[in-house]
Amino acid sequence: MTVHRRPGAYFERTDRAAAQGVTLRSDVACFVGITRQGPLDTPVAVESFRQFQSQFGGFTGAGYLAYSVKAFFENGGERCWIVRVASKRTDRGALPAGLDIGPPGAGWNLVASSAGVWGDELAVRLRRERRVETALDVAASGNGVLVPESVAGLDRYAHLEITQPGQSAQYMVAAVVDPVRRRVSLLDEARRFAYPFQRVILDPASPAILTRVSYALDIYRQGRLIAHVPGLSQVPENPDFGPVVLRQPNYMAAIREGQPAEVAPPVIITDQRGPDGRAPEPLTTGAETRQALTGGRDGLAVLTPDDFTGAGFSSRDDDAAAVSKLRGVRTLELVDEISIVAVPDIVIQPDPDPVYEPEPTPPGNPCLTCPPPAEPRRPINSGAAVSELPPVFTDDQVFQVQSRLISHCEAKGDRFAVLDPPFGASQDDAAGISAIMAWRSRFESAYAALYYPWVRTFEPRGTDVMRNVPPSGHVVGKYAFHDRRTGVHRAPANTRLRWIQDLLVPTSFGEQEILNDMSVNVLRSEAARGLRIMGARTLSSDRAARFVNIRRLILLMKRAVDLLSQWVVFEPNNDATRTRYTSVLQNFLEALWARGAFAGATVEESFFVKCDADNNTQADRDNGRLIAEIGIAPSYPLEFIVMRVGRQGNELSVAETRLVTGAM
């Protein structure tokens, strides 16, 4: 440290150190699909299946997304983003259920927090509260000042009601409450009325009662109380203003902060009253009446591929048109940390949700002998769907969505798509594996992998013992599991799958050989070892980009190098900067080498970084360019272990040879 001996001002440079290291997650996934409820076309982070259920509801026959997310967490995933899709057509698109509470045009509009017929299960009861009721000193009140017997429970912007026998009730808003002098002023500190047109006219010969106006809202779902919200106010300036207390979470702020969003309340309140300078008239309430929300629509029957992927932008689009096209996969452009993407519901085979008989009414006399246990509720009208069902998409539509998903990953340059085959390609007794082979031949990309066949898992809805679901949720969970436990360089295969009972179709060794050569990753039952992923290949014919883990390692490196290079911009393009930049990159690569990401036994055998005068010519420096070359020797997965058996003299020798496919 420099020792200063003369008094004065000194300048010291403190930013000589190289850029700090970065921590990147490669295990963060995203699922795009159909849910029972939740915000539309808005990425929401969840870190458990319970969080998913609180935001998006439970399992539904209209979509596979809940099953995929459940499989993701059961197989080792810890964090994913969810994007709910539905049609937004004005005639048949998704709508939230709603209810208006008067007076007409000046009351509240209550709507379900998200679109869907789930909102029709909601009912509300709005009750007038009488928390504060006190006598008013009529003689001392006047000129914008009220003098009640007590000001307990009264505060700034309280909504007040004054009643006198034989007179109409008067409504006003408190501006200042003075607890010492026991006064409530309708004028603010500048001697202005909080609401210009409020005036108090009192009959000095009649007693007056001052009441604070507030409301309690009970919210029911399927007849059961799920929320009680007391103390709601009609005054916009009041902190307990109904539309402020019951409002949508700030999803965009959660996206910017990378945090799970708050769970929306079941019901959102919108104030229909505009500013008119008058204190609000009270709402029409029914103390014992429940009012049902109606008009909810799922918007699934008219789903199109554009709802899953968004539409292309045009230079002629205004802001509203551009926002309307930001749907499905396109909304993922708002989130940076996503590394793996899947769209399981494009291959949906919809199944109606059951409608259960109502629970029997318990006996009224508790002293009677207990009746025998009731039979489980039986599904009724199982052939009629309670909510809309999406269409079964054609193979061309599935290909359209999956190819757009791959294009999204390629454009971002740091994401990887996990593809599900169409149901017909997974179960075609006549065609066998030729259907999945034909499907695989449609794709050529190093940014995606295809998995086969579909899996069978428990059916939580009770309509059947098991349900057929696409494998992407299980696969992505294993991606995340291996990324966290070992690293992205570890092939996401050959570990036991969880929350799975069977495969839709078995695959023989001969079929697996054919599919593996075509880069179709097969899920197989490995005898006592359980059901496992037995493939780790991309959809690329390029040998250098053959394996999923190698490709994802490169994608992770691209993200990391981009972040590690930000400090270089506007630095002097000289030897000192190039040396520091080389050191930063070498430190990052050494950390990967220490985790086993590279094949070399030493650093020199594993990677190199070149950033010197040889590859930064004078012309490059004159144009403000800094060039660094990175070479790596990735650790390829062992796909085959060959046992060589031979005779040497009178002895039989058995030798194990590890055959690395990537080196062939």
N, C-alpha and C positions, 0 to 999 in steps of 0.2 A: 504494500500500500504506500502511496506517495505521502511523505510527511511535509506539511506546509509550515514554514517558519516565519513567513512575512504576512502580516494581516492584509487581506484583500480578497478579491473575487477570483475564483478558479473554475475552469471548465474541465470536466472529466468525462471521457466517453465510457459508457457502461454497457453498450450493446455489442461488444466484441465477440461474445459467445455465438456459436452456430445456432441454427434454429433448433427449438426443442423437438423431441420426438412426439409422435402422434399415436393415439390409440384408436384403432379402427376395428369395428365389428363386422365380421363377414356372415354372422348367423342370423341377421335380422331379415325376416321374410315379409311378404305381402300376399294376401289372398283377396281376389276380386270376385264377387258373386252375390248370391241372393240370400237375404236374411229376413226374419219376421218383422224386425223394426230397426230403428237406428237412422242416423243421418245419411242422406243420399249423396253419392259422388263426393264424399269427404273422407280422406284418410284419417283413421283413428287408431292410435297405438293401444295394444292390450298386452298384458304380461301374464295372464292366466286365463283359463277357460271361464272362471267365474266373472272376470272382468268382461270377457266377450258376451256372456249371457246378460250381464247388467246393461250393456250398451245395445246389443243387437238381438236379444231374445234367445230362445232355445232352438231345438231341432225342429225342422220343418220338412215336409215332403216335397215342398216346392224347390228346395235347393240342397246342395251338398256342402255349403260353406261351413255350417256348424260342425258337421262330421269331420271335415278337413282340419279345422282349427283344433278340435278335440284331439285328433290324431297327431297333430303337430306338437301339442304340449305333452301328450302321453309319450311321445318318442324322443323327447329331450329338448324341444324348442322352449325358449324363454321369452321371446319378444317378437311380435309381428304386428303389421299394420293391416287394417281391414277397410275395404271399400265396398259399400253396399251399392248395388245397381238396381234400377227399375226404370221403366219407361216414364218420360216426362211429357208425353203427348197431352194436349189440353183436353181431348175428348175422353181418353181412356187411360191416361197416365196415373201415376201414384198421387194420392191426395191424403192428407190427414183428416181424421174424423174431427168434427167441431160442434160447437154449441154457442149460441148467443144468449147473454143474460142482460136484460133490459135495464134502464129504458132504451127503446129502439134508437140506434144511432148515437147513443151517449153512454152505453154500458160497456161490458167486457165481452170479448170474443175468446172463448176457451177452445183450444185445439190440442189434439194429441201431439206429443213432442216430435213425432216423426210420422211419415206417411205409412198407410197400411190399414188393413181391416182389423188389425189388432186394436186400433183405437176405438172400434165399435164395442169392444168389451168394457170400455170405461164408462163410468157414471160419476156425477159429482153432486154434492149437496152444499150449497152456499148458505150460511147462516149469519144473521146479524148478531154481533156480539154487543154486550153491554158491560164492558169491563169498567168503565168510568161513568158514573152518573151522580151528579151533585146538584144541590140547590143553587140558584143564582140570585145574588143580591140585586134585585131589579132597580132599586132606588140609586145604588152606587154605579150602576152600569150605564154606559152611553158614550157617545163620541168615539166609537171604535174601541172601547175598553170594556171588558167583561170582568165582573168580580164574583167568582164562585166561592162557595164555602170552603172548598179545597181544590188545590191544583194538582193533587197527586194523580199520576197517570197521564197528565197533559204535558205536551212538549211542542216544540216548534213544528209547524205544518201539520198539526193534528186537525182532523176533520171533525167539526163540531156541529151539533144539532141543538137548537133551543125550541122547547115546546112550552106553550101556555094554554090553559083551558080555553076552548072556543076559538083558538087561533091556529092558522096553518103553521106547520113546522118551518123553521128558518135554518139555513145551512151556511156555514162559513168555515174559513181556514185560519187557524191561529198563526200569527207572525212572530210574536215574542211572548214567552211565559215567564213571569216574575214570581218565583216561589216565595220571596221574602214579603212582598206587598200583596201577595195573593191576587195577582191580576193576570188576565190574558188579554194581550193587545192584538187587535186585528191589523195594526199598522206596523211596518218594519222600522228599523232604526232611523230611516230617512223620512219617517212619518208618512209613508206611502202604504196604501192597502195592499196586502199580499195578493188579493184578488180585487181589482178596481171596482167591480160592480156589487160587492157585498156590503150591505147596510143592515143594521139591526134596528128593528122597530119593536119596542117592548110596551106592553100595557102595564102601567105602574100599579094598577089595582089588582093584578093577577100574579100568582106565584109562577116562577119559571124554573124549568129543569134544564140543566146543561148536560148533554150526553156526548161522549166521544163515539164517532161512527167508525166501526171497523168490522171486519168479516172473518169468519173461519170457513175454510174450504176443506171438505172431506172428499177424498178421491177413492173410488171403488173400482176394482177390476174383477170381472166375473162375480160380482156380488160381495167381494171381500174388501174390507178397508185396507188400503195400501199406503195411504198418506193422509196426514192431518196437518193443515197449514193454518195457524191462527194469526190474528193481528194484521190482516191485509188492509191496506188503505187505498182509497181512490185518488189521493192527492199525489200528483207526479213528483213533487219536491220531497215527499215523505220517504225516508229510507225503507219503509215497509210497503211502498207502492206495489200493488199486485203484479203488474207487468215486469217489475224489476226483480221481485222475489222469485217468481216463476217465469224464467226466461231460458232461452237456449244457451248452452255453454259456448265459450269462445273457442271454437274448434281451430281457427287459424292461429290463435296464440299458442295452443297446444302443439300444433304442427311446427311452428317456429322454435318452440322450446324443446321439442322432441319428447314431450311428456304425454302420458295418457290423459285424455280429456276428462273433465267432470262428467258424471252421469246426468243426463238431462232429466228433469222432473217429468212425471207422467203427462202432465198437462202444462201447456204454455198459455199465458194470458196476454192478450193484446187489447189496448185501450182504444175504443172506437170514438171517444170524445175528443174533439179538437179544442184548442185554446180559445176560450170565449170570455175570459175575465170573470167568470162566475164560479162560485164554489160548486162542486159536483152534487148532482141530485143522487139520492141513495139508489142502490141497485135493487132490483126486484128479487126477493129471495123467498124460498119456501122452507120453513124450519124442518119439516119432516119429509120433504119431497126430494127424491133423487132424479136427476135429469141425465139422460143418456146422451153420449156423444154419438153422432151418426155421420155417414157419408165417407168413411174411409175407403181408400182403394189401394191395392197393392201395385198395380201397374205392371203386372207380369205377363198377362195374356198377349200383349203386343210388344214384347221384348224383341229387339233386333241386335245384330252384331255391333252396331254403333253404340248401343247402350253399354256394352262391355268395354269398348276400346275408345270411345269418343270419335268425333269426326275431324277431318282435316280443316285447318284454318284457311281463310281466304283473306287477301289484302283488302277486300271490300267489306269484311265483317265489321260491324260496330261492336262496342263493348258488350252489349247484351248478347249478340250472336256468338261472340267469342266465348263468353262464359257458358252459354248453352252447349257448346261443343266440348267443354272441358269435363268429360265424363269418364267413368271407369278407369282404364289403364292410364289415360292421359293425366289424371289427377296425381299420379305417382311422381310427376315432375316436380311437385311441391315438396317432396321428401327426399333428403339426400342419403340417409343411412341404409336404405333398402338394398339388399344384395341378391335376394332370391324372390321370384315372382311366380305365382300360379293362378290359373283361372279355372277352377274345377267345375263351375256350373255351366260352362258352355257345352258340356257333354251331358246335361241333366236328363234324367229319366224321371219325370215328376210322378209323385205318388200322393194321393189326397190324404190330408190329415184326418184322423178319426174325430167323430163327434160323440162324446160320452153321454150316457144317461145321467140325469142329475143325481146327486147323492141323496139317499133316503133320509127322511126327516126322523130324528131320534125320538124315542117314546117320551111322552110328556111327564109321566110319573116316575121319578128316580127310584122309588121303592119297589117297583115291579122287578120280577126276575129278569136278569139280563137275557135278551134274545140271543139266538145263535149268531155267530159272526156273519156279516152280510157278504154276499158274493161280490167279487170284484166288479167294478163298473164295466159294462160291455159297450163296445163301440156300436153305435147305431148310424144308419144312413151312411155307411162307410163308402158307398159309391158316389156320394155327392160331396164335392169339395166345399169346405167352409170359406176358403179364400181362393183367389185366382191361382191358376197353375201356369207356368211358363210353357212355351211350345217346345217340342223336341226339335232341336236344330239339325239341319241337314249336314252332311259331311263337308260340303262346300262352305257352309257358314262357320262350322267349327274350324276349318282350315283358315278362313279369313281372320278369325279372331286370334288364333294361335300364331299365324304369320305376322300379324300386327304386334302381338306381344313380343315376338322375337325381334322385330324391327325396333321396338321401344328399347329393348335391352342393348341392341347393337348401337342405337343412337346415343344412349347414355354411356355406353362403353365400360360400365362396371357392374352390370346386372346379368343374372342368369335365369333363364326360364325353365321351369319343370312342366312338361307337357303330359296330359292324359290322353290316351287313345279314345276315340268314340266307342260307345257301348257295343255297336255292331262289330267293330274291329277286335273287341275283346271276347266276344262270344258268337262265333259263327261256326256251327258244327259242320256245315257243308264246305266252307272255305278253309277251315283250320287256321294255320298261322299265315296263310297267304294274305288275309285281310289286313293284319297288322304290318306285314311286309309292304303291302301297297301303300298303307298310310305313312310308313316311315319314308318311303321313296319321295314323298312330297316335299321333304325338308332338306335343307343343306345350310347348317349354321354351327358355328363353334360357341354360340351363346345359348344353347338349349340342349336338353336331354329328354328322351322319351322313355316312359316306363310302362311295363306290361306284366300281367293282366290287371284287371280290377280286383279289388279285395272285398271280403265280406266281414262285416263287423256287427256288433250287437245293435239292435234297433231300439233306442231309448223311448220312442213314441208308443211302443206296444202294439203296433199294427202287425208285426211279424217278429219272428225270433231274430232274424238278421236282415241287413240291408246291403245291397251291392253299392259300393262307392268307388270313385276313382282313386288311384293310389297316391296322388300328389301330396296330400296332407301328411301321410306317413313318411314319404320320401323326404319332403322338406324338413320334417322334424329330425330325421337322421342327418341331413346336411348340417343343421344347427348343432346337433349333439356332437358330432365329430369335430366341427369347427371349434367349439369351446373346449372340448376335452383334449384334443391333440393339435388341431390347427387346420386351416383350409387346405393344406397340402395332403391331408389324409383322405383317401378315397372313401366316399360316403356309401359303403357297402359292407356286406358280410357281418352285420350285427343283427341281433334278433329284433324283429318288429313287435311293437306292443299295440294294444287295443285293436287286435285283428284276430279273427277266428279261422278264416280260410281264404283261399283264392277263388276267384270266379271260375277259372279254368286251370287245370294242372298243365304243366309244361314238361315234356320229356327231355332227356339229355340231348337227344338228336335235334329237337326243336330249339333248345337253348343254344346249341352250337350255331345253328343257322341264324338265329336272331342276334346273337352276340357279334357275329361277323358283319351284320347289318347295323350294328350300333343301336340295337334295341335292348334296353336294360331290363332283365327278366327278374321278377319276384318268384322265388321258389320255396318249396318246403324241403328243408334239408334234414329229413328224418328226425332224429331226436334233438337236432339243433334248432328246430323251429322254423318259422317263416322268415326269410331273409332277402335282402336285395343282393342279387348276384350279377351286377353289372355296374360299370361306372364310365360309360362312354358318352361323348357328345354326339350331336347330329352332323358332325363335320367329317368329310372325307380326307381332310388334311391330317397327315400322321402326326404333325407337331401339335395339333389341337385335338387329339383323339380323346384324351381322358378328362373327365369332369374336374377332378381335383387340380390337374395342371392348368386347365383353362381358368378356373376360379382363382388359383394362385396368381396368375398373370393379371386378372381383373383387380384383385386386391392390391397388387403392387402398383398398378396404374393409379388407383385412388390415393395410395399412400405417397407415391412420388409427387403427385400433383399437389398434395397438401404440404409436403416437405419442401417444395420448390417455391412456394409463394414469397418467401423472404428475399429471394434472389432478384426479384423485379426491381429495377432502378439501382441495383448495386453496381459499383465500378466493374467493368468487364476486364479484369486483369487476373494475373496469376494467383493473387491472394484469394479472390472470390472463387476461382475455379478450384483451388485447393480446399477451401472450406466446404464448397458444395460437394466435392468428391467425398470428403469425410462424412458429411451428413448421409449421403446415399450408402456408403460403406457400413456405417453404424446400423442403418435399417436392415441391410441385407445380412449382416452378421447376426442380428437378432433372429431373422428367419432361419438362417443356417443352424443356429443353436437349438432351434425347435425341431430340426430334422426336415426342413422343407427342401433341402438340396441334396444331391446325390454324392457330392464330393466328401472325402474324408477330411479335407482341410479347406480353409477359406479360399486358397488359391485354386483348388480344384472345383469349387462350387460356384463362384461368380467372379466377375470383374466389373470395374467401373472405370471408364476412360473419359476424362474431361480435361484436356490440356491443349497446348498450342497445335498439336497435330490435327485434331478434329474440330478446332475452333480457329479457322483461318482468319487472316486479316480482314477479308471481305465480310465474314460472318460478324466479326467484332465491330466493323464499321457500320453494319446494319443493325446493331443492337441485339444480336442473337448469341445465346449461350447453348451449346450442344453437349450433352452427356450421353454416352453409350453404356448400356448395361447388358451384360450377358450372364445367363444363369444356366446351371445344370440341374433341372428339376428331378425330384425323386419319383420315378414312374411306379405305379402300383404293380404288384406281382399278380398277374391274371392266371398263370399256369404254373404248377409245380409238377415236374416230370420225374418219375422214378425210372432210372435206367437199370435194367437187369441183364446181366451177361455172365458168361462162364470164362474163367481164367484157370487153365489147367484143370485140376480136379475140384476146383472151388467155384461156388456160385456167389457173385458179388452183386450187391444192391447199392446203388448210389443215387442220392437225391440231387437233382439239378434244378435250380430256380431259373425259369425262363421268363425274362422280362419282355413283354410284348412291345413296349415302347422302343426297345433297342433293336427290334427285328428289322 
